[in-house]
Amino acid sequence: MDRVFKLPSTTFIGGKEKSLSLREILKRLEAAYCGHIGVEFMFINSLEQCNWIRQKMETPGIMEMTNDEKRLILARLTRATG
């Protein structure tokens, strides 16, 4: 589990890192794809669009928001539905 693997250019789970341990790879993939939000995008024929979605889902810390950002999103949702 602690063996280090070079990451392919087709993944974004490493962020700026070029290699990770297997343990860290699994941890990051589980965080990206086994949480509360899931995305199905492999049916899309455009590689550019798939890579954009993959980057938005796999980049470490992409879903972390400050309390102010969360409040702003709540305010926008409330305004849009009210």
TIVO-2410 file (N, C-alpha, C; in nm, 3 decimals):
# residues 82
REC num residu      c1      c2      c3 atome chaine
REC   1      M   0.081  -0.121   0.000     N      A
REC   1      M   0.000   0.000   0.000    CA      A
REC   1      M   0.086   0.128   0.000     C      A
REC   2      D   0.208   0.115   0.044     N      A
REC   2      D   0.294   0.233   0.049    CA      A
REC   2      D   0.385   0.247  -0.072     C      A
REC   3      R   0.369   0.157  -0.168     N      A
REC   3      R   0.448   0.166  -0.291    CA      A
REC   3      R   0.405   0.290  -0.369     C      A
REC   4      V   0.499   0.364  -0.422     N      A
REC   4      V   0.470   0.489  -0.493    CA      A
REC   4      V   0.456   0.462  -0.642     C      A
REC   5      F   0.351   0.520  -0.702     N      A
REC   5      F   0.325   0.505  -0.844    CA      A
REC   5      F   0.325   0.641  -0.912     C      A
REC   6      K   0.378   0.643  -1.033     N      A
REC   6      K   0.373   0.764  -1.115    CA      A
REC   6      K   0.231   0.779  -1.167     C      A
REC   7      L   0.175   0.898  -1.158     N      A
REC   7      L   0.038   0.923  -1.203    CA      A
REC   7      L   0.034   0.953  -1.352     C      A
REC   8      P  -0.065   0.898  -1.422     N      A
REC   8      P  -0.077   0.929  -1.565    CA      A
REC   8      P  -0.127   1.072  -1.585     C      A
REC   9      S  -0.106   1.124  -1.702     N      A
REC   9      S  -0.149   1.261  -1.730    CA      A
REC   9      S  -0.300   1.273  -1.743     C      A
REC  10      T  -0.370   1.160  -1.748     N      A
REC  10      T  -0.516   1.162  -1.764    CA      A
REC  10      T  -0.591   1.175  -1.632     C      A
REC  11      T  -0.520   1.183  -1.521     N      A
REC  11      T  -0.586   1.197  -1.392    CA      A
REC  11      T  -0.547   1.328  -1.326     C      A
REC  12      F  -0.634   1.376  -1.241     N      A
REC  12      F  -0.608   1.503  -1.170    CA      A
REC  12      F  -0.601   1.482  -1.019     C      A
REC  13      I  -0.602   1.355  -0.972     N      A
REC  13      I  -0.605   1.330  -0.829    CA      A
REC  13      I  -0.477   1.371  -0.758     C      A
REC  14      G  -0.370   1.387  -0.833     N      A
REC  14      G  -0.243   1.425  -0.771    CA      A
REC  14      G  -0.229   1.573  -0.746     C      A
REC  15      G  -0.316   1.653  -0.808     N      A
REC  15      G  -0.297   1.797  -0.797    CA      A
REC  15      G  -0.168   1.835  -0.867     C      A
REC  16      K  -0.072   1.888  -0.792     N      A
REC  16      K   0.057   1.925  -0.850    CA      A
REC  16      K   0.160   1.813  -0.837     C      A
REC  17      E   0.125   1.707  -0.765     N      A
REC  17      E   0.218   1.596  -0.745    CA      A
REC  17      E   0.215   1.503  -0.865     C      A
REC  18      K   0.331   1.448  -0.899     N      A
REC  18      K   0.344   1.359  -1.015    CA      A
REC  18      K   0.338   1.211  -0.976     C      A
REC  19      S   0.354   1.180  -0.847     N      A
REC  19      S   0.345   1.041  -0.802    CA      A
REC  19      S   0.290   1.038  -0.660     C      A
REC  20      L   0.220   0.929  -0.629     N      A
REC  20      L   0.159   0.911  -0.497    CA      A
REC  20      L   0.168   0.765  -0.457     C      A
REC  21      S   0.156   0.740  -0.326     N      A
REC  21      S   0.150   0.602  -0.279    CA      A
REC  21      S   0.012   0.545  -0.314     C      A
REC  22      L   0.005   0.413  -0.323     N      A
REC  22      L  -0.122   0.348  -0.354    CA      A
REC  22      L  -0.227   0.384  -0.250     C      A
REC  23      R  -0.187   0.392  -0.125     N      A
REC  23      R  -0.279   0.429  -0.017    CA      A
REC  23      R  -0.340   0.567  -0.043     C      A
REC  24      E  -0.257   0.662  -0.082     N      A
REC  24      E  -0.304   0.799  -0.108    CA      A
REC  24      E  -0.390   0.805  -0.234     C      A
REC  25      I  -0.354   0.728  -0.336     N      A
REC  25      I  -0.435   0.725  -0.459    CA      A
REC  25      I  -0.575   0.675  -0.427     C      A
REC  26      L  -0.585   0.565  -0.353     N      A
REC  26      L  -0.716   0.511  -0.317    CA      A
REC  26      L  -0.795   0.609  -0.232     C      A
REC  27      K  -0.728   0.673  -0.138     N      A
REC  27      K  -0.795   0.771  -0.050    CA      A
REC  27      K  -0.854   0.886  -0.132     C      A
REC  28      R  -0.776   0.937  -0.227     N      A
REC  28      R  -0.822   1.049  -0.308    CA      A
REC  28      R  -0.933   1.010  -0.405     C      A
REC  29      L  -0.923   0.891  -0.464     N      A
REC  29      L  -1.028   0.845  -0.554    CA      A
REC  29      L  -1.159   0.820  -0.478     C      A
REC  30      E  -1.149   0.763  -0.357     N      A
REC  30      E  -1.269   0.744  -0.276    CA      A
REC  30      E  -1.332   0.877  -0.238     C      A
REC  31      A  -1.249   0.975  -0.206     N      A
REC  31      A  -1.301   1.108  -0.171    CA      A
REC  31      A  -1.372   1.171  -0.291     C      A
REC  32      A  -1.320   1.148  -0.411     N      A
REC  32      A  -1.378   1.210  -0.531    CA      A
REC  32      A  -1.503   1.137  -0.579     C      A
REC  33      Y  -1.504   1.004  -0.572     N      A
REC  33      Y  -1.611   0.929  -0.638    CA      A
REC  33      Y  -1.702   0.850  -0.544     C      A
REC  34      C  -1.673   0.845  -0.414     N      A
REC  34      C  -1.755   0.766  -0.322    CA      A
REC  34      C  -1.820   0.852  -0.215     C      A
REC  35      G  -1.832   0.981  -0.241     N      A
REC  35      G  -1.892   1.071  -0.143    CA      A
REC  35      G  -2.040   1.092  -0.170     C      A
REC  36      H  -2.091   1.205  -0.130     N      A
REC  36      H  -2.233   1.238  -0.144    CA      A
REC  36      H  -2.270   1.280  -0.285     C      A
REC  37      I  -2.173   1.326  -0.361     N      A
REC  37      I  -2.200   1.373  -0.497    CA      A
REC  37      I  -2.133   1.279  -0.596     C      A
REC  38      G  -2.208   1.233  -0.694     N      A
REC  38      G  -2.153   1.146  -0.797    CA      A
REC  38      G  -2.179   1.205  -0.934     C      A
REC  39      V  -2.093   1.170  -1.029     N      A
REC  39      V  -2.105   1.224  -1.164    CA      A
REC  39      V  -2.088   1.109  -1.263     C      A
REC  40      E  -2.178   1.101  -1.357     N      A
REC  40      E  -2.166   1.004  -1.467    CA      A
REC  40      E  -2.134   1.082  -1.592     C      A
REC  41      F  -2.014   1.060  -1.647     N      A
REC  41      F  -1.973   1.140  -1.762    CA      A
REC  41      F  -1.906   1.058  -1.871     C      A
REC  42      M  -1.889   0.929  -1.852     N      A
REC  42      M  -1.815   0.849  -1.949    CA      A
REC  42      M  -1.891   0.827  -2.079     C      A
REC  43      F  -2.020   0.860  -2.082     N      A
REC  43      F  -2.098   0.848  -2.205    CA      A
REC  43      F  -2.074   0.966  -2.299     C      A
REC  44      I  -2.013   1.073  -2.250     N      A
REC  44      I  -1.988   1.192  -2.331    CA      A
REC  44      I  -1.878   1.162  -2.432     C      A
REC  45      N  -1.902   1.192  -2.556     N      A
REC  45      N  -1.807   1.160  -2.663    CA      A
REC  45      N  -1.689   1.257  -2.671     C      A
REC  46      S  -1.703   1.375  -2.617     N      A
REC  46      S  -1.598   1.476  -2.626    CA      A
REC  46      S  -1.494   1.455  -2.516     C      A
REC  47      L  -1.371   1.425  -2.555     N      A
REC  47      L  -1.263   1.407  -2.458    CA      A
REC  47      L  -1.238   1.536  -2.380     C      A
REC  48      E  -1.251   1.649  -2.445     N      A
REC  48      E  -1.231   1.779  -2.380    CA      A
REC  48      E  -1.333   1.799  -2.267     C      A
REC  49      Q  -1.458   1.766  -2.294     N      A
REC  49      Q  -1.563   1.780  -2.192    CA      A
REC  49      Q  -1.542   1.681  -2.078     C      A
REC  50      C  -1.505   1.557  -2.110     N      A
REC  50      C  -1.479   1.458  -2.005    CA      A
REC  50      C  -1.363   1.501  -1.916     C      A
REC  51      N  -1.258   1.552  -1.976     N      A
REC  51      N  -1.143   1.598  -1.898    CA      A
REC  51      N  -1.179   1.716  -1.809     C      A
REC  52      W  -1.265   1.806  -1.858     N      A
REC  52      W  -1.308   1.920  -1.777    CA      A
REC  52      W  -1.383   1.871  -1.653     C      A
REC  53      I  -1.475   1.777  -1.673     N      A
REC  53      I  -1.551   1.722  -1.560    CA      A
REC  53      I  -1.458   1.647  -1.466     C      A
REC  54      R  -1.369   1.566  -1.521     N      A
REC  54      R  -1.275   1.490  -1.439    CA      A
REC  54      R  -1.188   1.584  -1.355     C      A
REC  55      Q  -1.144   1.693  -1.414     N      A
REC  55      Q  -1.062   1.790  -1.340    CA      A
REC  55      Q  -1.142   1.851  -1.226     C      A
REC  56      K  -1.268   1.884  -1.250     N      A
REC  56      K  -1.351   1.944  -1.147    CA      A
REC  56      K  -1.381   1.847  -1.033     C      A
REC  57      M  -1.385   1.717  -1.062     N      A
REC  57      M  -1.417   1.617  -0.960    CA      A
REC  57      M  -1.293   1.564  -0.887     C      A
REC  58      E  -1.182   1.550  -0.957     N      A
REC  58      E  -1.066   1.481  -0.900    CA      A
REC  58      E  -0.964   1.571  -0.833     C      A
REC  59      T  -0.962   1.698  -0.863     N      A
REC  59      T  -0.863   1.786  -0.803    CA      A
REC  59      T  -0.878   1.789  -0.651     C      A
REC  60      P  -0.771   1.761  -0.576     N      A
REC  60      P  -0.781   1.757  -0.430    CA      A
REC  60      P  -0.829   1.890  -0.373     C      A
REC  61      G  -0.925   1.883  -0.281     N      A
REC  61      G  -0.975   2.000  -0.211    CA      A
REC  61      G  -1.071   2.086  -0.291     C      A
REC  62      I  -1.114   2.039  -0.406     N      A
REC  62      I  -1.200   2.121  -0.493    CA      A
REC  62      I  -1.337   2.148  -0.429     C      A
REC  63      M  -1.384   2.056  -0.346     N      A
REC  63      M  -1.516   2.071  -0.286    CA      A
REC  63      M  -1.512   2.138  -0.148     C      A
REC  64      E  -1.395   2.175  -0.102     N      A
REC  64      E  -1.384   2.243   0.027    CA      A
REC  64      E  -1.418   2.390   0.010     C      A
REC  65      M  -1.511   2.438   0.093     N      A
REC  65      M  -1.555   2.577   0.085    CA      A
REC  65      M  -1.552   2.640   0.224     C      A
REC  66      T  -1.529   2.769   0.226     N      A
REC  66      T  -1.535   2.842   0.352    CA      A
REC  66      T  -1.682   2.863   0.389     C      A
REC  67      N  -1.705   2.902   0.512     N      A
REC  67      N  -1.843   2.929   0.555    CA      A
REC  67      N  -1.905   3.043   0.475     C      A
REC  68      D  -1.825   3.144   0.440     N      A
REC  68      D  -1.877   3.256   0.360    CA      A
REC  68      D  -1.920   3.209   0.221     C      A
REC  69      E  -1.842   3.119   0.160     N      A
REC  69      E  -1.878   3.066   0.029    CA      A
REC  69      E  -2.007   2.984   0.037     C      A
REC  70      K  -2.021   2.907   0.145     N      A
REC  70      K  -2.144   2.828   0.164    CA      A
REC  70      K  -2.265   2.920   0.181     C      A
REC  71      R  -2.248   3.027   0.256     N      A
REC  71      R  -2.359   3.122   0.275    CA      A
REC  71      R  -2.398   3.189   0.144     C      A
REC  72      L  -2.299   3.223   0.063     N      A
REC  72      L  -2.325   3.284  -0.067    CA      A
REC  72      L  -2.404   3.189  -0.157     C      A
REC  73      I  -2.365   3.064  -0.160     N      A
REC  73      I  -2.438   2.965  -0.241    CA      A
REC  73      I  -2.580   2.949  -0.189     C      A
REC  74      L  -2.598   2.942  -0.057     N      A
REC  74      L  -2.732   2.932   0.000    CA      A
REC  74      L  -2.816   3.053  -0.036     C      A
REC  75      A  -2.759   3.172  -0.029     N      A
REC  75      A  -2.833   3.293  -0.065    CA      A
REC  75      A  -2.874   3.291  -0.211     C      A
REC  76      R  -2.785   3.248  -0.298     N      A
REC  76      R  -2.817   3.241  -0.441    CA      A
REC  76      R  -2.926   3.137  -0.469     C      A
REC  77      L  -2.918   3.023  -0.402     N      A
REC  77      L  -3.021   2.919  -0.419    CA      A
REC  77      L  -3.156   2.969  -0.369     C      A
REC  78      T  -3.154   3.034  -0.255     N      A
REC  78      T  -3.279   3.087  -0.197    CA      A
REC  78      T  -3.340   3.192  -0.289     C      A
REC  79      R  -3.258   3.280  -0.342     N      A
REC  79      R  -3.307   3.383  -0.433    CA      A
REC  79      R  -3.362   3.320  -0.562     C      A
REC  80      A  -3.295   3.219  -0.611     N      A
REC  80      A  -3.338   3.156  -0.738    CA      A
REC  80      A  -3.469   3.081  -0.723     C      A
REC  81      T  -3.493   3.023  -0.605     N      A
REC  81      T  -3.615   2.945  -0.585    CA      A
REC  81      T  -3.726   3.027  -0.523     C      A
REC  82      G  -3.693   3.143  -0.469     N      A
REC  82      G  -3.795   3.225  -0.400    CA      A
REC  82      G  -3.853   3.320  -0.495     C      A
***
